[in-house]
Amino acid sequence: MTKSYAVLGAGNVGTALALVLAEHGTPVRIYSIEPDVMQDINRNHRNSKYLEGVALPNNVTALADLGKALGDSRFVILAVPSFALKQVVAEALPHLKAGTILGCITKGLDEKTLKPMGAEVIASLPEAIRKNFCLIGGPAVANEIARRKPSAVVVASENLAAARKLAGEFQGDVFKAGTSSDVKGVGYAMALKNAYAIALGLTQGLGHPMNTQALVMTEAIAEMGRFLKACGAEPETAMSLAGLGDLLVTGLSAHGRNRTYGEKLAKARTKDPQKLGLTTVEGIKAAPVMRKLAKQHKLKTPLLDAVLACLAAEKDFAKPFVDYLRILRLK
């Protein structure tokens, strides 16, 4: 099997990771279902729809045929939206070769099983592929990665040799990749941070200074650690790139949709994200699933409860969060 890369998903993150991999000079094939995006990549060496202003090298191409996109790739990156993940994996399976290292950066919790999307994918894979499955987590703002700003992710796998191989493919002068064996913890952390990012947005929307933001961040990480421990993962993963690192970006960056939603919600007359100028706000969907997970494990999650109360309110959307800060007692 010759060395090549396939990235399934031509969104901003998939394209940014393709750009990182392309620095090796090896062919990178991106699977896209959008003709305009595919044409832009192949003709103009751009993905203006999702990654404006970034030039792509000639060794990055896009294909609409999944089998051809996968080809003989030794490394395959899943970067599709969570709702499409299972379907894309099912369609890709017949084309995956034994020994392929499959990396997944898609985040989210399955609403029925309450497991990370990556765990659901692992269960569907044959042993020859499953043993080399990796989760990719961490702060990954696509525009910053594509513009070669120092960035890092963590690659988690039960097979550390596979994690090290994939991390090695990402590793460069600017982009860094660490490894972890806590697949479950990285998967949960990747999904949990979105609801807490809404809380950080509320903090900013209410005009609170850095002292308050630091307090909310600390409580969010503590709560995330309790989630991980209850789910049989390593609570320390909450402090890793997949936990703290990702939450810092999602909760404080101007690019964070969940943060932006929380910030606008603090003073808005509507809680409809579209009316607030936003599209997908992952934390809105994630928070109720997290609540089910907390109940399953009999966890106390006051910060999550406050976020849920804000999302459920009919007016004065920030009031439950204001009340949370007022009655909060530290141990």
N, C-alpha and C positions, 0 to 999 in steps of 0.2 A: 504494500500500500504506500503510494508516494505521499509526500507531505503536502497537504493542502488544507484549506479551511472553508467551512460553510457556516454562514450565519443565517438562521431562519428568522426573518423579521427585519423589515427595512425602516423601522421607526428611528427615532433619534439615538436611543441607546444602542440598538443593533448596528447602526451605521457607524457610531463612534467606536465601538469595539472592533468592527471590521477595519477601521482606519488604524487602530493600534496593531492588529495582527498583520496588516499589510506592510508594516514597516520592515518585516523580515524579507520582503521582496517575493514572497510566496503568493500564488493566486488565492484570492478570497472571493467566494461566490456568495452573493446575498439572495435569498429567496424572497420574492416580493409578489403580492397579489394585486398591486396597484400599477397599471400600465404606465401612468404618467411618471411615477417614481422610478420605475425600471428604465424608462426611456431617458430620464434626466441623468441617472447614474451612468448609463452606457454611452450616451451621446455627449453629455456635457461634463461628466465626471463630477457631478454635484447631486445632492439630495436636498434641493431647495425647500421642499415641502416640510421636512422634519429637521434639517440641520443647515439652515441658511448661512451662506457666507463661508462655507468650508469646502475646500477643493479635495477631491478624492484621487488617489493615484491610479494609474492605468491598470494595475493588477487587481483592482476591485471591480467586479462586474455584477450585474443583477440578472436573475432568471425567474421566469414564472413557472417553469417546470421543476417541481420539487425533487424528482429523481436526478435530473441533470445538475441541479444546484448542489445536491449532496455529493454526487459523483463518487470519487474515491477518497473523500476527505477523512483524515485521521482525527480531526478535531471539529466538532459541530457545536455551535452555540445557539441555544434556544432563547430568542429575544422577542417572542410574540406576546400579545396581550393575554392576561390570565384566562379570559373567557374562551380563547382559541387554543390554549396550550394542549389540552388532551387530544383534540382533533388533529392538530398538526403532528403531534408525536405519533398518533396512530397511523397517519398517512406516511410518515417518515420511516417507520419501523422496517418495512420490507426492503428499504434501500440502505439501511445501516449495516456496516460490516462489523464482524467480530473484532474487538480490539479498538473500536472507535471510542474516543473519549467525548462524552456528551456533557456539555456545561449548560446550566440553566440559570438565567438571571431574572426570569419572570417571578413576580412576587404576588402573594395573596393567600388567603385561607379558603379551603373548600367549605362551602356553606353546609353541606350535609355531614361530612366526616370531621370537620373542624381541624383538619390537618393542613399543613402548608402545601401549596400546589406542587412543589417539588417531590414531596412524599407520595402524592397521588401518581405522579409520573413514574417514580421508581417502581411502584407496585405493578405497573403495566409492562415493564421492560423484561426481555429475556435475560437470563443470567449473564450471557456474554457481553451484553451492553450494560446491564445494571451494575456490574462490579466496577465499571469505570465512570459511573454517573457522578457529576459534581454540581454543587450549587455555587453560584457566584453572588456574593452579597457585599454591601458596603456603599459608601457615598459615591454615586456615579452620575453626576450631572453631565449630560452628554456634551453640551457646548464647551464645558471646561476641559473634558477629556480630548475632544476633537481639536481644541486650540492648544493642545500640548501643555496644559497646566499640570503641575505635579498632582497626581491622583493615585488612589490605591483601592483594591478590592481584596476580599478574602475568598479563597476557593476551598469549599468544604466537601469532603468525600469520606466514606467509610474506608476507601482504599486510598491511603495517603500517597502512594506512589502515583496514582492517577491525578490526584490533586496537585502534586508537585510538577508533574508533566505539563498540565494545563497552565498552572501559575507561571511556569517557565516560558511558555509561549507568549504570555502577556508582559512579562518582565522586561523593562527597558530603562533607558536613562531617565524618563519622565514618569511613565506609568509603572506602578509596582503592584505585586500580588503576593499575599501571604497565604498560608494554608491552615486548615482546621479539620479535625475529625468529627466535630460536633455538627453533623448535617441537620439534625433535628433543631438544634438551637439556632443555627444560622437561618433556617427556613422560617421558624416562628418569628425571630427578630425582624426579618425582612418584611413580614406582614404586619406585625404589631405597631411598628413605629408610625404608621400613617395616622391613626387616631390620636396619638400623643402629639403629632405635629399640628393638629387642629388646636389642641390646647395651647401650644406655643404661639400659634397665630392669634388666639384670643388674648393672650397676654400682651402681645404687641398692639393689637387693636384697641385694647383698653388703655394704652399709653403707659404701661408699666415699664420701669427701667430694667437694666441688666440684672440687678439683685433678684427681682421677681422672676425673670426669665431663667436665671440659674437655679432658683428654687424649683420651678416647674420642671426643668430639665432633669434635675436630680431625682425628683419624685417619680418622673416618668421612667427613668432607668431602673430605679428600685422596683417599681411595679412590674416592669418588663422582666427583671431578674426573677421575681416570684412566679411569673407566668412560666418562664423557662424551666425552673426547678420543678414546678408542679407537673409539667409535661414530660418530665424525664430527661430534659436537656441540661447542659451545663449553665448555671446562672451567670458564670463569668462571661459568657458570650454576649450578655447584655452590654458589657463594657468594650466590646470589640468593634471593628470597623462595621460589622453587620448590624450592630445595635447602636451604640453611642455615635459612631461615625455617621451612619445613615440618618439617624435622628437629627443630628446637628445640621446636616444639609437640608433635610426635608422640613425641619422646623424653623430654621433661621434664614435659609437662602431665599432670595427674591424669586428664584425659579420654582420654589416649592408650591404646588397647587394646594396642598392641604393647609399649609401655613397661611397662604393667601386667603383661602376660604375662611379660616378661623379669624383672621384679621378683619375681613369685611363683615363677618357675622356679628362681630362685637358691636357694630353701630348700624347694622342693616335693618330694613323693614321687611325683608324677605329672607328666607333661608334656602331658596331655590338657587343652586349654584349657577344655572344658566342665566338667570336674571341678574346674577352678580358678575357676569362676564366670564364664567368658568365652564369647563366641560366636565372632564372626569375628575372627581375628588374621591380618591380611593378610600380615605378614612371614613366617609359616610357609610359605605357598605361594610367596611371592616369592623367598625365599632360594635354593631349588634352581634356579629359572629364572635368577636372577642368576649362579649358579655356571656354568650352561651358557653364558651370555653371556660370562663371564670366560674360560672355556676357549676359546671361539670366537676371542677376541681375544688369547689368551695373556697374560692379565693376572694379576699377583700380587695377591691380595686376602686378606691374613692376617686381617683383622677379620671379613670375611664368612665365611671358613673356620672361624673360631672359633665364630661363631653357628651355622653348619651343624652343627658337631661337637656343640654343646650340644643342638640339636634332634634329633640322631641318637642321643644317649647313652641308655643304658638305666637309668642311675642316676648320682648325682653330676652332675646336669645342668650345673651351673655350672663344673665343673672345666676343660673346654677353654678357657673364657673366663679363668679364673684363670691357666692356663698361658700364654695369649696375653699377658696383662699382664706376666707374669714374664719372658718371653723377648723382649718387644718391644724393638727397637732403632730409635732415631730416626736419620734421615739428617742 
